[in-house]
Amino acid sequence: MILMRQTIRVPSVTGFVFLASFAALTGCAAGRCGGASSGVAPPAPLGNRPERLEWFRDLGLGMFIHWSMDSQLGVVISHSMVGASKQYLDRYVNELPRGFNPRRFDPDRWAYLAKLCGMRYVVFTTKHHSGFCMFDTKTTDFSIMHTPYRRDITRQIVDAFRRQGIAVGFYYSPDDFWMLYKQGYDISRSNRECMPVNNPPLLAHDKAQLRELLTHYGPIDIMFLDGPAEELRELCWQLQPQIVITRGAMATPEQALPDQPIPGAWEACFTLGDNWGYKPTNNNYKSGTRLIEMLVETRAKGGNLLLNVGPTPDGEIPPEEEARLREWALWNFINGCAVFDTRPWHVIREGNIWFTRMKDADTVFAVVTGEPWPFGEKRTITLKSVRATPQTEIELLGQTGRVLEYKPDVVPKATWTQDETGLHITAMRAQRLYDNYMWPNPVVIRITHAKAATQ
């Protein structure tokens, strides 16, 4: 086969053009003809690049956004179409888009809230399983551009989050219930026709949409392929070699954390309540404390946490969700260095105390969970996995250790001793965060110049 020399323009993080040379016009493909080597390096193999995976691990925390036009019903996003009657499907596909008009949508407000929370990346549902596209597409009229809103929501989210310096990620579903509906197949996520590799029109449809997403919105940092990823992830890497593919190329546990650390990059995905999409009633929200403890455990085990919000059909983050995000924002404002740019310690926990370490320094963070630590109370803990050195300094994050409000005669500075039984730390919580002095959330102890106790 004679291969032609071709230049492919691919958006990249640096904005440079990636040149892929397949062969010369003469047909001298590898091994076909003699002569000296052209000196052109072979293209890099497709996949997540190691340096980009390390970058991803540094991020630590992301905002997941599940939003589509079926939020009008407060129903599970997309999945109500599976096994549904023809009448239901007809109304879903033809009526619901006509009522979707999120007039209160303010992407800059969402992005600022994410930034305040310490979220370093966003993953937005450009297309969920229903097939409804939240972006400007030429592939279907089942999209945001054919609603009363008539504006590209994906474009607005990309621009707003970039203005806050937040990395941009796309969720994309290879499953497409609208396509199955049009083809006359039963809607399912397990029959043969729902798999793109077994349904050529669906595969072509998916590839065309991914090309739009990866050529119309600039460099995309992360792609979450929620379904069969064969041929599609390779297309993503071809179009944007720097992209990190999470689901489809790494472990992405959902609504559960692994018992032990997973080697390399991985990402846990959680809802704030019961649903991924908007659920106006019958919702059971996790407490702010539980959400913070989930982040701590995830980072202690080396993973990223992708926490979901489900906006209302009007385009607002529900107040119950925003309240929990703001509680999280306060904790991260004080303790963020314990969960960002960190890696697991050689022991993930001792009882109710979880550990992380700075990636490029010998600083260890001991995160004390469980029973709240009262304001102005001294506590002594013993750590068996950490050994102090003569240069070690120890203090609770967020406070100087020099002042206890209204008690000038008290010096709350942390002290420590080291012996053969462990590192003994006595510390006092001296920073007032609530009017009533209470604080239900984990407290973090920073230990500098630390060594593993086994060393």
C-alpha positions as a Markdown table, in Angstrom:
| # | Residue | x | y | z |
|---|---|---|---|---|
| 1 | Met | 0.0 | 0.0 | 0.0 |
| 2 | Ile | 1.3 | 3.5 | -0.9 |
| 3 | Leu | 1.0 | 5.9 | 2.0 |
| 4 | Met | 1.0 | 9.6 | 1.5 |
| 5 | Arg | 2.8 | 12.2 | 3.5 |
| 6 | Gln | 0.3 | 14.1 | 5.4 |
| 7 | Thr | 0.3 | 17.0 | 7.9 |
| 8 | Ile | -2.3 | 16.8 | 10.7 |
| 9 | Arg | -3.1 | 19.8 | 12.7 |
| 10 | Val | -3.8 | 18.9 | 16.3 |
| 11 | Pro | -4.6 | 21.3 | 19.1 |
| 12 | Ser | -2.1 | 20.9 | 21.9 |
| 13 | Val | -1.5 | 22.5 | 25.3 |
| 14 | Thr | 1.3 | 24.6 | 23.9 |
| 15 | Gly | -0.6 | 25.6 | 20.8 |
| 16 | Phe | 2.0 | 24.1 | 18.4 |
| 17 | Val | 1.1 | 22.0 | 15.4 |
| 18 | Phe | 1.8 | 18.3 | 15.7 |
| 19 | Leu | 3.2 | 16.9 | 12.5 |
| 20 | Ala | 2.6 | 13.2 | 11.7 |
| 21 | Ser | 4.5 | 11.8 | 8.8 |
| 22 | Phe | 3.2 | 8.5 | 7.6 |
| 23 | Ala | 5.5 | 7.8 | 4.6 |
| 24 | Ala | 7.0 | 9.4 | 1.5 |
| 25 | Leu | 5.1 | 9.7 | -1.8 |
| 26 | Thr | 7.6 | 7.2 | -3.2 |
| 27 | Gly | 6.0 | 4.5 | -1.1 |
| 28 | Cys | 9.1 | 3.9 | 1.0 |
| 29 | Ala | 7.3 | 2.7 | 4.1 |
| 30 | Ala | 9.4 | 1.2 | 6.8 |
| 31 | Gly | 11.2 | -1.9 | 5.5 |
| 32 | Arg | 10.1 | -1.3 | 1.9 |
| 33 | Cys | 13.2 | 0.2 | 0.4 |
| 34 | Gly | 16.9 | 0.6 | 1.3 |
| 35 | Gly | 18.9 | 3.7 | 1.9 |
| 36 | Ala | 19.7 | 5.9 | 4.9 |
| 37 | Ser | 17.1 | 6.6 | 7.5 |
| 38 | Ser | 15.2 | 9.8 | 7.1 |
| 39 | Gly | 16.1 | 10.8 | 10.7 |
| 40 | Val | 12.5 | 11.4 | 11.5 |
| 41 | Ala | 11.6 | 9.9 | 14.9 |
| 42 | Pro | 8.6 | 7.5 | 14.9 |
| 43 | Pro | 5.4 | 8.9 | 16.3 |
| 44 | Ala | 5.0 | 8.4 | 20.1 |
| 45 | Pro | 2.7 | 5.5 | 20.9 |
| 46 | Leu | -0.9 | 6.4 | 21.7 |
| 47 | Gly | -1.8 | 6.5 | 25.4 |
| 48 | Asn | -1.7 | 8.7 | 28.5 |
| 49 | Arg | 1.7 | 10.2 | 28.7 |
| 50 | Pro | 3.6 | 9.6 | 32.0 |
| 51 | Glu | 4.3 | 13.2 | 32.6 |
| 52 | Arg | 0.6 | 14.1 | 32.0 |
| 53 | Leu | -0.5 | 11.4 | 34.5 |
| 54 | Glu | 1.8 | 12.9 | 37.1 |
| 55 | Trp | 0.3 | 16.3 | 36.4 |
| 56 | Phe | -3.2 | 14.8 | 36.8 |
| 57 | Arg | -2.2 | 13.2 | 40.1 |
| 58 | Asp | -1.2 | 16.6 | 41.4 |
| 59 | Leu | -4.6 | 18.0 | 40.7 |
| 60 | Gly | -6.3 | 16.0 | 43.5 |
| 61 | Leu | -9.8 | 17.3 | 43.3 |
| 62 | Gly | -12.2 | 18.0 | 40.4 |
| 63 | Met | -15.8 | 19.1 | 39.9 |
| 64 | Phe | -18.0 | 16.7 | 38.0 |
| 65 | Ile | -21.1 | 18.3 | 36.4 |
| 66 | His | -24.1 | 16.0 | 35.3 |
| 67 | Trp | -26.6 | 18.2 | 33.5 |
| 68 | Ser | -29.0 | 17.6 | 30.7 |
| 69 | Met | -32.5 | 18.6 | 29.6 |
| 70 | Asp | -34.1 | 15.8 | 31.6 |
| 71 | Ser | -33.2 | 17.7 | 34.7 |
| 72 | Gln | -36.7 | 19.2 | 34.2 |
| 73 | Leu | -38.2 | 16.0 | 35.5 |
| 74 | Gly | -35.8 | 15.5 | 38.4 |
| 75 | Val | -35.3 | 12.0 | 36.9 |
| 76 | Val | -32.2 | 9.8 | 36.8 |
| 77 | Ile | -30.1 | 11.3 | 34.0 |
| 78 | Ser | -30.6 | 9.3 | 30.7 |
| 79 | His | -31.3 | 5.9 | 32.2 |
| 80 | Ser | -35.1 | 6.3 | 32.4 |
| 81 | Met | -35.0 | 5.7 | 28.6 |
| 82 | Val | -33.9 | 2.1 | 29.1 |
| 83 | Gly | -36.9 | -0.2 | 28.9 |
| 84 | Ala | -39.2 | 2.7 | 28.5 |
| 85 | Ser | -42.4 | 2.6 | 26.4 |
| 86 | Lys | -42.6 | 4.1 | 23.0 |
| 87 | Gln | -44.9 | 6.9 | 24.3 |
| 88 | Tyr | -42.4 | 7.8 | 27.0 |
| 89 | Leu | -39.5 | 7.8 | 24.5 |
| 90 | Asp | -41.5 | 9.9 | 22.0 |
| 91 | Arg | -42.2 | 12.5 | 24.6 |
| 92 | Tyr | -38.7 | 12.4 | 26.0 |
| 93 | Val | -37.0 | 13.0 | 22.6 |
| 94 | Asn | -39.6 | 15.4 | 21.1 |
| 95 | Glu | -41.1 | 17.4 | 24.0 |
| 96 | Leu | -38.4 | 17.8 | 26.7 |
| 97 | Pro | -36.0 | 19.8 | 24.6 |
| 98 | Arg | -38.7 | 22.3 | 23.8 |
| 99 | Gly | -39.0 | 23.2 | 27.5 |
| 100 | Phe | -35.3 | 23.4 | 28.4 |
| 101 | Asn | -34.3 | 27.0 | 28.9 |
| 102 | Pro | -31.8 | 27.5 | 31.8 |
| 103 | Arg | -32.2 | 31.3 | 32.1 |
| 104 | Arg | -30.3 | 31.5 | 35.4 |
| 105 | Phe | -27.2 | 29.7 | 34.2 |
| 106 | Asp | -24.1 | 31.6 | 35.3 |
| 107 | Pro | -21.0 | 29.6 | 34.4 |
| 108 | Asp | -18.7 | 32.2 | 36.0 |
| 109 | Arg | -20.4 | 31.7 | 39.3 |
| 110 | Trp | -20.0 | 27.9 | 39.0 |
| 111 | Ala | -16.3 | 28.3 | 38.1 |
| 112 | Tyr | -15.6 | 30.7 | 41.0 |
| 113 | Leu | -17.2 | 28.4 | 43.5 |
| 114 | Ala | -15.1 | 25.5 | 42.1 |
| 115 | Lys | -12.0 | 27.6 | 42.5 |
| 116 | Leu | -12.9 | 28.6 | 46.1 |
| 117 | Cys | -13.4 | 24.9 | 46.9 |
| 118 | Gly | -9.9 | 24.1 | 45.7 |
| 119 | Met | -11.1 | 22.2 | 42.6 |
| 120 | Arg | -8.4 | 22.1 | 40.0 |
| 121 | Tyr | -10.3 | 20.6 | 37.1 |
| 122 | Val | -13.8 | 20.3 | 35.8 |
| 123 | Val | -15.5 | 17.4 | 33.9 |
| 124 | Phe | -18.7 | 18.4 | 32.2 |
| 125 | Thr | -21.3 | 16.1 | 30.6 |
| 126 | Thr | -21.1 | 17.2 | 26.9 |
| 127 | Lys | -23.3 | 14.2 | 26.0 |
| 128 | His | -24.7 | 11.7 | 28.4 |
| 129 | His | -26.2 | 8.3 | 27.4 |
| 130 | Ser | -29.5 | 9.9 | 26.2 |
| 131 | Gly | -27.5 | 11.3 | 23.2 |
| 132 | Phe | -28.6 | 14.9 | 24.0 |
| 133 | Cys | -25.7 | 17.2 | 23.2 |
| 134 | Met | -24.9 | 20.1 | 25.5 |
| 135 | Phe | -22.7 | 21.6 | 22.7 |
| 136 | Asp | -23.1 | 23.0 | 19.2 |
| 137 | Thr | -23.0 | 20.0 | 17.0 |
| 138 | Lys | -23.7 | 19.4 | 13.3 |
| 139 | Thr | -24.4 | 15.7 | 13.9 |
| 140 | Thr | -27.9 | 15.9 | 15.4 |
| 141 | Asp | -30.7 | 18.3 | 16.2 |
| 142 | Phe | -31.1 | 16.6 | 19.6 |
| 143 | Ser | -29.0 | 19.3 | 21.2 |
| 144 | Ile | -29.0 | 22.5 | 23.2 |
| 145 | Met | -29.0 | 24.5 | 20.0 |
| 146 | His | -32.5 | 23.2 | 19.3 |
| 147 | Thr | -34.0 | 24.3 | 22.6 |
| 148 | Pro | -35.4 | 27.8 | 23.6 |
| 149 | Tyr | -31.9 | 28.5 | 25.1 |
| 150 | Arg | -30.1 | 28.1 | 21.7 |
| 151 | Arg | -26.6 | 28.8 | 23.1 |
| 152 | Asp | -23.6 | 26.5 | 23.4 |
| 153 | Ile | -23.4 | 25.6 | 27.1 |
| 154 | Thr | -20.2 | 23.7 | 26.7 |
| 155 | Arg | -18.5 | 26.7 | 25.2 |
| 156 | Gln | -19.6 | 28.9 | 28.2 |
| 157 | Ile | -18.4 | 26.3 | 30.7 |
| 158 | Val | -15.0 | 25.9 | 29.0 |
| 159 | Asp | -14.4 | 29.7 | 28.9 |
| 160 | Ala | -15.6 | 30.4 | 32.4 |
| 161 | Phe | -13.5 | 27.7 | 34.1 |
| 162 | Arg | -10.4 | 28.6 | 32.0 |
| 163 | Arg | -10.8 | 32.1 | 33.3 |
| 164 | Gln | -10.4 | 30.7 | 36.8 |
| 165 | Gly | -7.3 | 28.7 | 35.8 |
| 166 | Ile | -9.1 | 25.4 | 36.1 |
| 167 | Ala | -8.2 | 22.5 | 33.8 |
| 168 | Val | -11.0 | 21.5 | 31.4 |
| 169 | Gly | -12.3 | 18.0 | 31.0 |
| 170 | Phe | -15.2 | 16.5 | 29.0 |
| 171 | Tyr | -17.4 | 13.6 | 29.9 |
| 172 | Tyr | -18.6 | 11.9 | 26.7 |
| 173 | Ser | -20.9 | 8.8 | 26.4 |
| 174 | Pro | -20.2 | 6.5 | 23.5 |
| 175 | Asp | -23.7 | 5.0 | 24.2 |
| 176 | Asp | -26.3 | 7.1 | 22.5 |
| 177 | Phe | -30.0 | 6.2 | 23.2 |
| 178 | Trp | -31.2 | 8.7 | 20.7 |
| 179 | Met | -29.4 | 6.9 | 17.9 |
| 180 | Leu | -30.8 | 3.5 | 19.1 |
| 181 | Tyr | -34.3 | 5.1 | 19.2 |
| 182 | Lys | -33.9 | 6.4 | 15.6 |
| 183 | Gln | -32.6 | 3.0 | 14.5 |
| 184 | Gly | -35.6 | 1.2 | 16.1 |
| 185 | Tyr | -33.5 | -0.9 | 18.5 |
| 186 | Asp | -34.4 | -1.5 | 22.1 |
| 187 | Ile | -32.6 | 1.0 | 24.3 |
| 188 | Ser | -30.1 | -0.8 | 26.5 |
| 189 | Arg | -26.5 | -0.6 | 27.6 |
| 190 | Ser | -25.9 | -4.3 | 27.2 |
| 191 | Asn | -27.3 | -5.4 | 23.8 |
| 192 | Arg | -25.1 | -5.9 | 20.8 |
| 193 | Glu | -26.3 | -2.8 | 18.9 |
| 194 | Cys | -25.5 | -0.4 | 21.7 |
| 195 | Met | -21.7 | -1.1 | 21.3 |
| 196 | Pro | -20.2 | 1.3 | 18.7 |
| 197 | Val | -17.9 | -1.3 | 17.3 |
| 198 | Asn | -21.0 | -3.4 | 16.4 |
| 199 | Asn | -23.0 | -0.5 | 15.1 |
| 200 | Pro | -21.1 | 1.4 | 12.3 |
| 201 | Pro | -23.5 | 4.4 | 12.2 |
| 202 | Leu | -23.2 | 4.8 | 15.9 |
| 203 | Leu | -19.4 | 4.6 | 15.8 |
| 204 | Ala | -19.3 | 7.2 | 13.0 |
| 205 | His | -21.6 | 9.4 | 14.9 |
| 206 | Asp | -19.4 | 9.2 | 18.1 |
| 207 | Lys | -16.2 | 9.9 | 16.1 |
| 208 | Ala | -17.8 | 12.9 | 14.4 |
| 209 | Gln | -18.9 | 14.3 | 17.8 |
| 210 | Leu | -15.5 | 13.7 | 19.4 |
| 211 | Arg | -13.8 | 15.5 | 16.5 |
| 212 | Glu | -16.1 | 18.5 | 17.1 |
| 213 | Leu | -15.3 | 18.5 | 20.8 |
| 214 | Leu | -11.6 | 18.1 | 20.3 |
| 215 | Thr | -11.2 | 20.7 | 17.5 |
| 216 | His | -13.7 | 23.4 | 18.4 |
| 217 | Tyr | -12.8 | 24.2 | 22.0 |
| 218 | Gly | -9.0 | 24.4 | 22.1 |
| 219 | Pro | -6.8 | 22.1 | 24.2 |
| 220 | Ile | -8.8 | 19.8 | 26.4 |
| 221 | Asp | -7.0 | 18.4 | 29.4 |
| 222 | Ile | -9.1 | 15.4 | 30.4 |
| 223 | Met | -11.6 | 13.1 | 28.7 |
| 224 | Phe | -14.0 | 10.7 | 30.6 |
| 225 | Leu | -15.3 | 8.1 | 28.2 |
| 226 | Asp | -18.3 | 6.5 | 30.0 |
| 227 | Gly | -18.8 | 3.5 | 27.8 |
| 228 | Pro | -17.1 | 1.3 | 25.3 |
| 229 | Ala | -13.9 | 3.2 | 24.4 |
| 230 | Glu | -12.4 | 1.1 | 21.6 |
| 231 | Glu | -11.3 | 3.3 | 18.7 |
| 232 | Leu | -12.6 | 6.4 | 20.5 |
| 233 | Arg | -9.8 | 6.8 | 23.0 |
| 234 | Glu | -7.3 | 6.3 | 20.2 |
| 235 | Leu | -9.0 | 9.1 | 18.2 |
| 236 | Cys | -8.8 | 11.4 | 21.2 |
| 237 | Trp | -5.1 | 10.8 | 21.6 |
| 238 | Gln | -4.5 | 11.3 | 17.9 |
| 239 | Leu | -6.4 | 14.6 | 17.9 |
| 240 | Gln | -4.9 | 15.8 | 21.2 |
| 241 | Pro | -1.8 | 13.8 | 22.3 |
| 242 | Gln | -1.6 | 15.6 | 25.6 |
| 243 | Ile | -5.1 | 14.7 | 26.7 |
| 244 | Val | -5.5 | 12.5 | 29.8 |
| 245 | Ile | -8.2 | 9.9 | 29.4 |
| 246 | Thr | -9.6 | 8.8 | 32.8 |
| 247 | Arg | -12.5 | 6.4 | 32.4 |
| 248 | Gly | -11.6 | 4.2 | 29.4 |
| 249 | Ala | -7.9 | 4.1 | 30.4 |
| 250 | Met | -7.5 | 4.0 | 34.2 |
| 251 | Ala | -9.4 | 2.9 | 37.2 |
| 252 | Thr | -12.4 | 5.2 | 38.0 |
| 253 | Pro | -14.3 | 3.6 | 41.0 |
| 254 | Glu | -17.8 | 5.0 | 41.4 |
| 255 | Gln | -19.5 | 5.7 | 44.7 |
| 256 | Ala | -16.9 | 3.5 | 46.5 |
| 257 | Leu | -13.2 | 3.7 | 47.5 |
| 258 | Pro | -10.7 | 0.9 | 47.2 |
| 259 | Asp | -9.5 | -0.8 | 50.4 |
| 260 | Gln | -5.9 | -0.3 | 49.4 |
| 261 | Pro | -4.0 | 2.2 | 47.2 |
| 262 | Ile | -4.1 | 1.6 | 43.5 |
| 263 | Pro | -0.7 | 2.0 | 41.8 |
| 264 | Gly | -0.5 | 5.0 | 39.5 |
| 265 | Ala | -3.2 | 7.5 | 38.6 |
| 266 | Trp | -6.8 | 6.7 | 39.5 |
| 267 | Glu | -10.0 | 8.7 | 40.1 |
| 268 | Ala | -12.9 | 8.1 | 42.4 |
| 269 | Cys | -16.3 | 9.6 | 41.4 |
| 270 | Phe | -18.9 | 10.5 | 44.0 |
| 271 | Thr | -22.3 | 12.3 | 44.2 |
| 272 | Leu | -23.1 | 14.8 | 46.9 |
| 273 | Gly | -26.5 | 13.1 | 47.4 |
| 274 | Asp | -28.2 | 10.0 | 45.8 |
| 275 | Asn | -28.3 | 11.2 | 42.1 |
| 276 | Trp | -25.8 | 12.3 | 39.5 |
| 277 | Gly | -28.4 | 14.6 | 38.0 |
| 278 | Tyr | -30.8 | 17.0 | 39.7 |
| 279 | Lys | -33.1 | 15.4 | 42.2 |
| 280 | Pro | -35.5 | 17.9 | 43.8 |
| 281 | Thr | -37.0 | 15.5 | 46.4 |
| 282 | Asn | -36.2 | 12.3 | 48.2 |
| 283 | Asn | -32.5 | 13.1 | 48.2 |
| 284 | Asn | -30.1 | 12.0 | 50.9 |
| 285 | Tyr | -27.1 | 14.3 | 51.1 |
| 286 | Lys | -23.7 | 13.4 | 52.6 |
| 287 | Ser | -22.5 | 15.6 | 55.4 |
| 288 | Gly | -19.7 | 18.1 | 54.8 |
| 289 | Thr | -17.6 | 16.2 | 57.2 |
| 290 | Arg | -18.2 | 12.9 | 55.3 |
| 291 | Leu | -17.2 | 14.6 | 52.1 |
| 292 | Ile | -14.0 | 16.0 | 53.5 |
| 293 | Glu | -13.1 | 12.6 | 55.0 |
| 294 | Met | -13.7 | 11.0 | 51.5 |
| 295 | Leu | -11.2 | 13.5 | 50.0 |
| 296 | Val | -8.6 | 12.7 | 52.7 |
| 297 | Glu | -9.0 | 9.0 | 52.3 |
| 298 | Thr | -8.8 | 9.2 | 48.5 |
| 299 | Arg | -5.6 | 11.3 | 48.6 |
| 300 | Ala | -4.1 | 9.1 | 51.3 |
| 301 | Lys | -4.6 | 6.2 | 48.8 |
| 302 | Gly | -3.1 | 8.1 | 45.9 |
| 303 | Gly | -6.2 | 8.9 | 43.9 |
| 304 | Asn | -8.1 | 11.9 | 42.7 |
| 305 | Leu | -11.6 | 12.7 | 43.9 |
| 306 | Leu | -14.2 | 13.9 | 41.3 |
| 307 | Leu | -17.2 | 15.3 | 43.2 |
| 308 | Asn | -20.4 | 15.8 | 41.3 |
| 309 | Val | -23.0 | 18.5 | 41.2 |
| 310 | Gly | -26.4 | 18.2 | 39.5 |
| 311 | Pro | -27.6 | 21.7 | 38.4 |
| 312 | Thr | -31.3 | 22.6 | 38.3 |
| 313 | Pro | -33.2 | 23.0 | 35.0 |
| 314 | Asp | -32.9 | 26.7 | 35.5 |
| 315 | Gly | -29.1 | 26.5 | 35.6 |
| 316 | Glu | -28.3 | 26.8 | 39.3 |
| 317 | Ile | -26.4 | 24.6 | 41.7 |
| 318 | Pro | -28.9 | 23.4 | 44.3 |
| 319 | Pro | -28.5 | 25.3 | 47.6 |
| 320 | Glu | -28.0 | 22.0 | 49.5 |
| 321 | Glu | -25.1 | 21.2 | 47.2 |
| 322 | Glu | -23.6 | 24.7 | 47.3 |
| 323 | Ala | -23.7 | 24.7 | 51.2 |
| 324 | Arg | -21.6 | 21.5 | 51.3 |
| 325 | Leu | -19.2 | 22.9 | 48.7 |
| 326 | Arg | -18.7 | 26.0 | 50.8 |
| 327 | Glu | -18.0 | 23.9 | 53.9 |
| 328 | Trp | -15.4 | 22.1 | 51.9 |
| 329 | Ala | -14.0 | 25.4 | 50.6 |
| 330 | Leu | -13.3 | 26.5 | 54.2 |
| 331 | Trp | -11.5 | 23.2 | 55.0 |
| 332 | Asn | -9.4 | 23.4 | 51.8 |
| 333 | Phe | -8.7 | 27.1 | 52.4 |
| 334 | Ile | -6.9 | 26.0 | 55.6 |
| 335 | Asn | -5.7 | 22.5 | 54.8 |
| 336 | Gly | -5.3 | 22.3 | 51.0 |
| 337 | Cys | -1.6 | 21.7 | 51.0 |
| 338 | Ala | -2.3 | 18.4 | 52.7 |
| 339 | Val | -4.2 | 17.1 | 49.7 |
| 340 | Phe | -2.8 | 18.9 | 46.6 |
| 341 | Asp | 0.5 | 18.0 | 45.0 |
| 342 | Thr | 0.8 | 15.2 | 47.5 |
| 343 | Arg | 1.5 | 11.4 | 47.3 |
| 344 | Pro | 0.7 | 8.6 | 49.7 |
| 345 | Trp | 2.9 | 8.0 | 52.8 |
| 346 | His | 4.4 | 4.6 | 53.3 |
| 347 | Val | 1.5 | 3.9 | 55.7 |
| 348 | Ile | -1.9 | 5.2 | 54.7 |
| 349 | Arg | -3.3 | 5.4 | 58.2 |
| 350 | Glu | -2.9 | 4.7 | 61.9 |
| 351 | Gly | -6.4 | 4.3 | 63.3 |
| 352 | Asn | -8.4 | 7.5 | 62.6 |
| 353 | Ile | -5.3 | 9.4 | 61.4 |
| 354 | Trp | -4.6 | 9.4 | 57.7 |
| 355 | Phe | -1.3 | 10.4 | 56.0 |
| 356 | Thr | -0.2 | 12.2 | 52.9 |
| 357 | Arg | 3.3 | 13.6 | 52.1 |
| 358 | Met | 4.4 | 16.5 | 49.9 |
| 359 | Lys | 5.5 | 15.2 | 46.5 |
| 360 | Asp | 8.9 | 17.1 | 46.5 |
| 361 | Ala | 9.7 | 17.5 | 50.2 |
| 362 | Asp | 10.1 | 15.5 | 53.3 |
| 363 | Thr | 6.9 | 17.0 | 54.9 |
| 364 | Val | 4.2 | 14.6 | 56.2 |
| 365 | Phe | 0.6 | 15.6 | 56.9 |
| 366 | Ala | -1.3 | 13.7 | 59.7 |
| 367 | Val | -5.0 | 14.2 | 59.2 |
| 368 | Val | -6.9 | 13.6 | 62.4 |
| 369 | Thr | -10.5 | 12.4 | 61.7 |
| 370 | Gly | -13.2 | 11.1 | 64.0 |
| 371 | Glu | -14.3 | 12.9 | 67.2 |
| 372 | Pro | -14.2 | 16.7 | 66.8 |
| 373 | Trp | -11.2 | 18.4 | 68.4 |
| 374 | Pro | -12.5 | 21.1 | 70.8 |
| 375 | Phe | -11.2 | 24.7 | 70.6 |
| 376 | Gly | -8.4 | 25.4 | 73.2 |
| 377 | Glu | -8.0 | 21.7 | 74.1 |
| 378 | Lys | -4.6 | 20.0 | 74.2 |
| 379 | Arg | -4.4 | 16.6 | 72.7 |
| 380 | Thr | -1.5 | 14.1 | 72.6 |
| 381 | Ile | -1.2 | 11.6 | 69.8 |
| 382 | Thr | 1.5 | 9.0 | 69.1 |
| 383 | Leu | 2.5 | 8.2 | 65.5 |
| 384 | Lys | 4.4 | 5.0 | 64.9 |
| 385 | Ser | 5.1 | 5.4 | 61.2 |
| 386 | Val | 6.7 | 8.8 | 61.4 |
| 387 | Arg | 10.1 | 9.7 | 62.8 |
| 388 | Ala | 11.1 | 13.3 | 63.6 |
| 389 | Thr | 14.6 | 14.7 | 63.0 |
| 390 | Pro | 16.4 | 17.6 | 64.7 |
| 391 | Gln | 15.1 | 19.9 | 62.0 |
| 392 | Thr | 11.5 | 18.9 | 62.4 |
| 393 | Glu | 8.8 | 21.5 | 63.1 |
| 394 | Ile | 5.3 | 20.5 | 64.0 |
| 395 | Glu | 2.1 | 22.6 | 64.0 |
| 396 | Leu | -1.6 | 22.4 | 63.1 |
| 397 | Leu | -2.3 | 23.9 | 59.6 |
| 398 | Gly | -3.8 | 27.3 | 59.6 |
| 399 | Gln | -2.5 | 28.6 | 62.9 |
| 400 | Thr | 0.8 | 30.1 | 64.2 |
| 401 | Gly | 0.8 | 28.3 | 67.6 |
| 402 | Arg | 1.5 | 31.6 | 69.3 |
| 403 | Val | -2.0 | 32.9 | 70.1 |
| 404 | Leu | -5.2 | 31.6 | 71.7 |
| 405 | Glu | -8.0 | 34.1 | 71.3 |
| 406 | Tyr | -8.9 | 36.0 | 74.6 |
| 407 | Lys | -6.3 | 33.9 | 76.6 |
| 408 | Pro | -3.0 | 35.8 | 76.4 |
| 409 | Asp | -1.5 | 33.6 | 79.1 |
| 410 | Val | -1.9 | 30.4 | 77.0 |
| 411 | Val | 0.7 | 29.4 | 74.4 |
| 412 | Pro | -0.8 | 26.9 | 72.1 |
| 413 | Lys | 2.4 | 25.9 | 70.3 |
| 414 | Ala | 2.7 | 22.2 | 69.5 |
| 415 | Thr | 5.5 | 20.2 | 71.2 |
| 416 | Trp | 6.9 | 16.8 | 70.4 |
| 417 | Thr | 9.2 | 14.1 | 71.6 |
| 418 | Gln | 10.6 | 11.1 | 69.8 |
| 419 | Asp | 11.5 | 7.7 | 71.4 |
| 420 | Glu | 11.5 | 4.1 | 70.5 |
| 421 | Thr | 7.8 | 3.8 | 70.9 |
| 422 | Gly | 7.0 | 6.6 | 68.4 |
| 423 | Leu | 6.6 | 10.3 | 67.7 |
| 424 | His | 4.5 | 11.9 | 70.5 |
| 425 | Ile | 2.8 | 15.1 | 69.6 |
| 426 | Thr | 0.9 | 17.4 | 71.9 |
| 427 | Ala | -1.0 | 20.2 | 70.2 |
| 428 | Met | -3.9 | 22.5 | 70.7 |
| 429 | Arg | -6.6 | 23.7 | 68.2 |
| 430 | Ala | -6.3 | 27.4 | 68.5 |
| 431 | Gln | -8.0 | 28.8 | 65.3 |
| 432 | Arg | -11.6 | 29.9 | 65.7 |
| 433 | Leu | -13.6 | 29.0 | 62.6 |
| 434 | Tyr | -17.2 | 29.2 | 63.7 |
| 435 | Asp | -18.9 | 31.6 | 66.1 |
| 436 | Asn | -19.6 | 28.8 | 68.6 |
| 437 | Tyr | -15.9 | 27.7 | 68.5 |
| 438 | Met | -17.0 | 24.2 | 67.3 |
| 439 | Trp | -15.4 | 22.5 | 64.4 |
| 440 | Pro | -16.6 | 19.0 | 63.3 |
| 441 | Asn | -14.1 | 18.4 | 60.5 |
| 442 | Pro | -10.6 | 16.9 | 60.4 |
| 443 | Val | -7.6 | 18.7 | 61.8 |
| 444 | Val | -4.3 | 18.5 | 60.0 |
| 445 | Ile | -0.9 | 18.3 | 61.7 |
| 446 | Arg | 2.1 | 19.3 | 59.5 |
| 447 | Ile | 5.4 | 17.5 | 60.3 |
| 448 | Thr | 8.4 | 18.8 | 58.4 |
| 449 | His | 11.8 | 17.1 | 57.8 |
| 450 | Ala | 10.1 | 13.7 | 58.6 |
| 451 | Lys | 11.4 | 10.3 | 58.0 |
| 452 | Ala | 9.7 | 6.9 | 57.8 |
| 453 | Ala | 9.9 | 5.2 | 61.1 |
| 454 | Thr | 11.4 | 2.1 | 59.4 |
| 455 | Gln | 14.4 | 4.1 | 58.2 |
